[in-house]
Amino acid sequence: MRIKKTWYFQGSIEVEEGYTGRYGAPGMPREKKRKATPEEIEKQNKTNKEKRVRRLIKANFSQHDIWATVTYKKGSRPTVEEMRKDMSAFIRKLRKEYRKHGQELKYILRMGIGKKGGPHIHILLNRISGEGYGTDIIMSECWDKGHINYVNLYEAGGYKDLAEYITKPLEDWEPETLKRYTRSRNLIVPKPKVKKWRSRKWREAKAPKGWYIDKDSMVEGINPITGKKYRHYTMFRLQPGRKGRKRCKD
């Protein structure tokens, strides 16, 4: 049984094609399967985690939202538990300030410790602004334990790079108690549109009118576990005067 999953975002469409667990047309022999190795399972889990976070970012943030690095004062070495408490207090203050301005805080964050022991927190959050206030001003007023550096999401590398960074494994020097990443509960979790049908023919992937397939995103191959073909790709909306070559980071 063929399956196609499609995720729709404001400026892109992601497609994953393959087979369900009960694949194959009636009467057709199944191809050989084998048990996945621990390394393959670990690699697939990493890929799936990156996809989930990337799609969370795409569904909840825009290119001009903020990617901030929150640091401690020079020489400060809080424990992981102290960092966690500091970040919880920081988030509570931010949420309170956002609500004062009629907005809800949305975020994804990851705590980290540098190779030389420097503690820091990376946080992606939705930008708000108005007369006399803005996200950068609010954050600076809510954090008195060090400094904050800001860049917008696009400058930080876009959705793909950030998702890879947020979900990367802990470094050798980071304690296991350091939580990899967390997020606000109010984020939209994107769900795909799912289509299933019986067929063994693979037609050429085509983009709907006004969209184009990003050739760099096209991944096709044979699943080494199931022995079945798969295809993943991303489509972007065509911009006036462009032919599908240039695009924003994703």
C-alpha positions in Angstrom: 0.0 0.0 0.0 1.5 3.3 -1.1 1.3 6.3 1.3 1.9 10.0 0.8 2.1 12.5 3.7 2.0 16.2 2.9 2.6 19.1 5.3 1.4 22.5 4.4 3.1 25.7 5.6 2.9 29.3 4.7 5.7 29.3 2.2 6.5 25.7 1.7 5.0 22.2 1.3 6.8 19.1 2.5 6.1 15.7 0.9 7.1 12.2 2.0 6.2 9.2 -0.1 6.7 5.5 0.6 4.8 2.4 1.7 2.7 1.5 4.7 3.6 -1.5 6.9 1.3 -3.6 4.8 2.6 -2.7 1.4 2.4 -4.3 -2.0 -0.4 -5.0 -4.4 -2.4 -8.3 -3.9 -0.6 -11.3 -5.3 2.7 -9.4 -5.6 5.7 -10.8 -3.7 7.2 -8.8 -0.9 10.8 -7.8 -1.1 13.3 -8.9 1.6 13.2 -7.1 4.9 15.8 -7.2 7.7 16.1 -6.0 11.3 17.5 -2.5 11.8 20.9 -2.2 13.4 21.2 0.0 16.6 23.2 2.6 14.5 20.4 2.7 11.9 17.8 3.2 14.6 19.8 6.0 16.3 20.3 7.7 12.9 16.6 7.5 12.1 15.5 8.8 15.5 17.8 11.7 15.0 16.4 12.5 11.6 12.8 12.2 12.9 13.5 14.5 15.8 15.1 17.1 13.5 12.0 16.9 11.2 9.6 17.4 14.1 11.4 20.4 15.4 11.9 21.9 11.9 8.1 21.6 11.3 7.4 23.1 14.7 9.5 26.1 13.7 7.9 26.5 10.3 4.4 26.2 11.8 4.9 28.7 14.6 7.6 31.2 13.7 8.6 33.5 10.9 11.8 34.6 9.3 11.9 37.8 11.5 11.3 36.1 14.9 14.2 36.1 17.3 17.0 33.5 18.0 18.7 34.7 21.2 21.7 33.4 23.2 21.2 34.1 26.9 24.5 34.0 28.8 25.7 34.4 32.4 28.1 36.9 33.8 31.8 36.0 33.3 33.0 33.4 35.8 29.5 32.3 36.8 29.1 28.5 36.8 25.6 27.6 37.9 24.6 23.9 38.2 22.2 22.4 35.7 19.4 22.6 38.3 20.2 26.3 38.9 20.1 26.9 35.1 16.8 25.2 34.9 15.3 27.3 37.7 16.8 30.5 36.2 15.3 29.7 32.8 11.9 28.9 34.3 11.8 32.2 36.1 13.0 34.0 32.9 10.2 32.4 30.9 7.6 33.3 33.5 8.7 37.0 33.4 8.6 37.0 29.6 5.2 35.4 29.4 3.8 38.0 31.9 5.3 40.9 29.9 4.0 39.5 26.6 0.5 39.3 28.0 0.7 42.9 29.2 0.9 43.7 25.5 -1.9 41.4 24.5 0.4 38.7 23.1 1.2 35.1 24.0 4.8 33.9 24.3 5.9 31.1 22.0 9.3 29.5 22.3 11.7 26.6 21.8 14.9 26.6 23.9 18.0 24.5 24.5 20.4 24.8 27.4 24.1 24.3 26.8 27.5 24.4 28.4 30.5 25.5 26.4 33.7 23.5 26.2 35.3 25.8 28.7 32.3 25.5 31.0 30.4 28.6 30.1 26.6 28.1 30.6 24.2 29.5 28.1 20.7 29.1 26.8 19.6 29.4 23.2 16.0 30.4 22.7 13.8 30.9 19.6 10.8 33.1 20.4 8.1 35.1 18.6 8.9 38.8 18.1 6.6 41.5 19.4 7.1 45.3 19.1 5.3 48.5 19.6 5.9 52.1 20.8 8.5 52.0 23.6 8.8 48.2 23.8 10.0 45.2 21.8 11.1 41.7 22.4 14.8 42.6 22.8 14.0 45.3 25.4 11.7 43.0 27.3 14.2 40.2 27.4 17.0 42.5 28.6 14.7 43.7 31.4 13.8 40.2 32.4 17.4 38.8 32.5 19.8 40.3 35.0 22.3 37.4 35.3 24.3 38.2 32.2 24.0 39.3 28.6 21.7 38.4 25.6 22.7 38.4 21.9 20.0 38.6 19.3 19.7 37.7 15.6 16.5 37.0 13.6 15.6 33.5 12.5 16.8 34.0 8.9 20.2 35.3 10.0 20.6 32.4 12.4 20.5 29.9 9.5 16.8 29.3 8.9 14.6 26.4 9.9 16.8 23.5 8.9 20.0 24.7 10.6 18.2 25.7 13.8 16.4 22.3 14.0 19.7 20.5 13.7 21.3 22.6 16.4 18.4 22.4 18.8 18.2 18.6 18.5 21.9 17.7 18.4 23.2 15.2 21.0 24.8 16.5 24.1 28.5 17.2 23.9 30.9 14.9 25.7 31.5 17.5 28.4 27.8 18.2 29.0 26.2 16.3 31.9 23.3 13.9 31.0 21.0 15.8 33.3 21.1 18.8 30.9 17.8 18.7 29.1 18.3 18.9 25.4 15.4 21.1 24.5 12.0 22.2 25.6 9.1 24.3 24.2 6.0 26.2 25.1 2.8 24.1 25.1 1.0 26.6 22.9 2.9 25.7 19.8 0.9 24.4 16.8 1.9 20.8 16.1 1.6 20.4 12.3 -0.3 17.3 11.1 0.1 15.9 7.6 -2.6 15.3 5.0 -2.4 11.5 4.4 -3.3 9.7 1.2 -3.1 5.9 0.7 -3.6 3.9 -2.4 -2.6 0.6 -4.1 0.0 1.1 -6.8 3.6 0.1 -7.6 4.1 2.8 -10.2 6.0 5.9 -9.3 5.2 8.9 -11.4 7.3 12.0 -11.7 6.9 14.4 -8.7 5.1 17.6 -9.9 4.5 20.9 -8.1 1.0 22.5 -8.2 0.6 25.8 -10.1 2.5 28.6 -8.5 5.0 26.3 -6.7 8.3 24.6 -7.6 10.2 21.6 -6.3 13.5 22.4 -4.6 15.9 20.1 -6.4 18.3 20.2 -3.4 15.6 18.8 -1.1 14.8 15.8 -3.3 15.8 12.5 -1.7 15.0 9.2 -3.3 16.2 5.7 -2.4 15.4 2.2 -1.2 14.7 1.8 2.5 17.4 -0.7 3.7 15.1 -2.1 6.3 11.9 -2.7 4.2 13.5 -2.9 0.8 11.0 -0.5 -0.5 11.3 2.8 -2.4 10.8 6.2 -0.7 10.8 9.8 -1.9 11.0 13.1 0.1 11.0 16.6 -1.2 10.0 20.2 -0.4 8.1 22.7 -2.6 8.3 26.5 -2.4 6.0 29.2 -3.7 7.2 30.9 -6.8 8.1 34.5 -6.4 7.4 37.0 -9.2 10.2 37.1 -11.7 11.9 34.0 -10.3 12.2 30.5 -11.8 12.6 28.5 -8.6 16.3 28.9 -8.0 16.5 31.4 -5.2 14.7 30.9 -1.9 14.8 31.9 1.7 16.7 29.6 4.1 14.6 26.6 5.2 
